[in-house]
Every structure is written in C-alpha cells, then in structure tokens.
Amino acid sequence: MFFIPGPVIAALTFPGVIIHEFGHLFFCKLFKLKVYDVCFFRFGNPAGYVIHEVTEDFTKSWFVSMGPFFANTTLCMLFCTAAFLPVWVLRVFDPLAYFFYWLGISIGMHAFPSTGDLTNLWKIAPTRARQGNLLAILTIPLIGMLYVLNFARIVWADLGYGIAVGMLGPVAIFRALARA
Amino acid sequence: MRQDVCSECGVSGTGSRYLLKDRVYCEPCVGKASREAMEKGESPHYIPLSQSRVCARCGASNELIDFTTLRGQGLCPACRQQLQNWPYPNWLKIGLAGVLLLLAVALVNGRKYFHAGRSLYIGERLVDEAHFEQALPYLQESLRIAPESDKAVLLTAKAALKVGRVDIANNAIQGHEGGHFEDPGEDFQEVKALWDRANKAFEKADKAAKLEDQDGHAAEAAKLMHEAATEYPESKGLAISADMFDEGTAFEDKDYDKFVSIAQKQWSSYPDSGTAAVLSSAFACKYAITEDPNYKKQSEDMLKEAERRGGQTPDDKKSFEEYAERIRYRLSSREIISKTEYNRRFRSAQAKSQ
C-alpha cells in the first residue's frame, strides 16, 4: 500500500471536501442549530470542519451527521453516471467526461461522515432505537458500518467507496434501464 | 459605574453579579437559581457578569451592552447573530451554482452516451437471449457513437456473424483499430471462432463461384457451395447460393423440371429480382423443349417481375440485363445454350466489331 499525504489527497479532491462541509452547514441551518465555526477547506487534518451545537434530537443530529453522506453519494452517482459510459464502456475519448468522472469520484470520496459526527450519533442512537425511533432502528447498522469504514480510510476505503459508487451505481442504473 | 439589579431579589449594586440563562443574579441568589435549573434539567452554569461583557468569539468588550451567553460564554450581538444564522459565503454560493451548472452540462453532454449505452445494454440483453437479429440495430446504433468500444464491437460482430451478416461484422471489427484488440478475452475468442468459421465457408463459396463460371463444373461447384452452407449455416446467402447452384446442376444435367422446381422454391422463399429472373430462365427452358406457350407466358411474366423489382446498384442492373438478354434469346430461338456459348457466339463478335 503506497502512502500519499492526506493534504495532497484533499487538494486533489477538494470539491468533495467543500460539498461535505456545505452539507453539514446546510442541515445545521435548516434545523436552527448554532454554528461556532466553519472551515470549508484547508491543508490540514481535518481538511474541513463545521463545529456546531450538539443536540439531543436524534433526527436533527442524524441529518447533520449523515446529510453530507447522502448528498455526496448522490452527486457522485450523478456525475459519474454522466461520465461512466464514455470512460469505461464506450471508450470514447471525451475530456469533459474524464473531468466529470474526476469530479464525481472526488465528491464520492468525501461522503463518509467524520468519526466525530458518527461518535455523536452513535452515543444516542441505541437509546433512541430502544425508544422506538424508526430512523435510529433503521440506520444503526449503517452508522456502525460507516464507523468501521472510517477507520479503513487508512487503506483507501474512502476512495474505494467513491469508485464503487461511481462504477456500480451507473452500471445498476443502465442495466435497470435496459430491462425497462 | 453601572449598577445591576438581581432578577431574583431585586437588590441593586455594584458588587458581584452573575449571569445565568441571560438573567442577572446577586451572589446569594445565583446558587439557588443554578440548583433549580439543574433540577429542571437545564444548564446550571453561570458566569461572572463582567466576563459576559467580553465577547468570547471576537474579544469585543462593552460595559454598556449586556452580552448574551451561549454555553457559558459571553457573545456580542453580532457574533450571536452569526452563530445562530451562519451565512453562506458568496464564493460558496457561486461555487455551488457552478456545481449545479456542471451537473447540467454533464447530463447534456452525456445524453448521446446514454443513448449509445442504452442501445448497447439492450443489444447485450438480446444477444444473451439469442435474439441476434433484433440485437443488431441496437448494437449498430451504439457503434455509431463508440466505434472503439471493445464491448460494442465484439457484441455487434457476434450478433452479425450469428445471422450471417459477415459484412456488418467486418465493418465493426475493421472500425476498431483495424481489428486490433488489446484484451483478447473470452468474448474475443468466441467472435474469432465464428469469424474463422465464416471466412472458411466464404473461401469455399468463392471457389464454388469460380467453378460455376466454367462449363461442366456445375455439380462440383454445387457440392462445394453446399459444404460452405453447411459449415456456416447462419448465412442465408450461402444457403440460397447452394440452392441456386443446384439450379445450375439441374440446368447442366438438362433436368429442367428440377430446375423449375428449385427456382419456384427459391422464388417463394426469397422473392426478389434475382430469384424471379432464375424462375423466368427455368420456364424459358421448359418452353424451349415443350413449345408450350404457357411456359413462355410464365417466363415473360417472371422476367417483367424481375425487372419491376430491379436491382439497387448499377452492377445489379447490369447483371440483370445480361441475364435477361439470354432468357429473351432462349424464348425467341427455343435454343438452350450456356452463358459461355452465348458469349462466344454473340458477345465476343460484338466485342471484336467494336
């Protein structure tokens, strides 16, 4: 496994960092949570952050923590779907398609919520699940899986996730369309 | 010096004052208020009033304004407003608008690829279901956008070869770097096997065609053509040619009933200018030996039909005219002669006089 410094990866995939932090900020504002500080991008670890008020409301906390995961995943799939065919299947050299594929993978690579976000969510999820919160019940496995995957970033799990979404997503979409 | 009034006991003074949940308390009252807040499940934290007059975020200090607190920290009104409604920076708004614009461009730019991709996947599914004939137009459509795609080329070639369209397979393969494939995987091997089989069959068909042009070799030519058709049964053209060569054998053997029978079968299976002309020729033979005017009429009718259906290319038209001339001679002279003999008698003389 080769080592590339985090700031270099962040710089190469900066659109994903900015969109991830925008997702946090968007949901904080939507749920009227106080925001103490925001950094959309920097050459450091973490590459971006949103420091916000901690809430006991599971739904708000879930959206603030997981919102960027779904937003980044969706954007990754959309950009990669637009570029997947010329790059991988049709083998057409279209520079625009390659640019969109990079953009899609960059965004998908930064989909994972940070360990801090997941820790906050993980603290309250089991209690809320026991209280019958459907969102907590349904997403506990996802939260757990993302928690583990976050640690696997050291072996490029985030890049793997971006590529998987950017390849398997479009394949699934086109196969479904072909059968429709 | 500013005097602050305890919100609990109403005593005013300049002594120690504290702030709890944005209310000012004197020292004796703040402890009680803190305990009550804790019992209610609220934050019991309080801070000296003097500290609340220094903004924890921007460091601004103002004795005259009561700063509000947030998590025990004094905040000036501007900072509090910022924290409660953090603004989106302008560059971020522009950037996000740019991302949405790029997404729109990506989707518009990808439209032709979606079309080609959809055609490819539909074609692939039809090939998997062995519906090669239906798959071919979809695969050709995908090739129009992506002639370099291994998948599109190999699927098109496979579907084309499975329905005997060697010309389409050849165009698809030649359009892909002149037939070069970097990864000769399973699909490539399958197409190569089909291609080799088809080529071998067409080589035999070429030999058969050359033999047929020579008088007295019709039976041998028909045998070779049947071998070619058996080797590559996917080609309707070879099967038709094999039958046509049988017509040649029947003609050479002077078995004109068989000639008519095969020509009729050909005409009913593949009604076109060529089969109509051959049937006209067969009826002309029958007329020549029986003198039955019905055969003459049938021959003339079929010749008109062949002319009406006409070939598409100049070569087809030329070929038809050459054949029609010999049929008309047969009908007028009631003499059955081979093409070679006809050429010797009439065309070589024409060529010499010219």
Interface residues (C-beta under 8 A of the other chain):
Chain A: P15 I18 I19 F22 L25 C28 K29 K32 K34 V35 Y36 V38 F40 L75 L78 F79 T81 A82 A83 L85 P86 V89 L90 R91 V92 D94 L96 A97 F100 L103 F174 R175 L177 A178 R179
Chain B: L70 L83 Q84 N85 W86 Y88 P89 L92 G95 L96 V99 L102 L103 V105 A106 L107 N109 G110 Y113 F114 A116 G117 R118 L120 Y121 I122 E124 R125 S142 I145 A146 E148 S149 D150 K151 A152
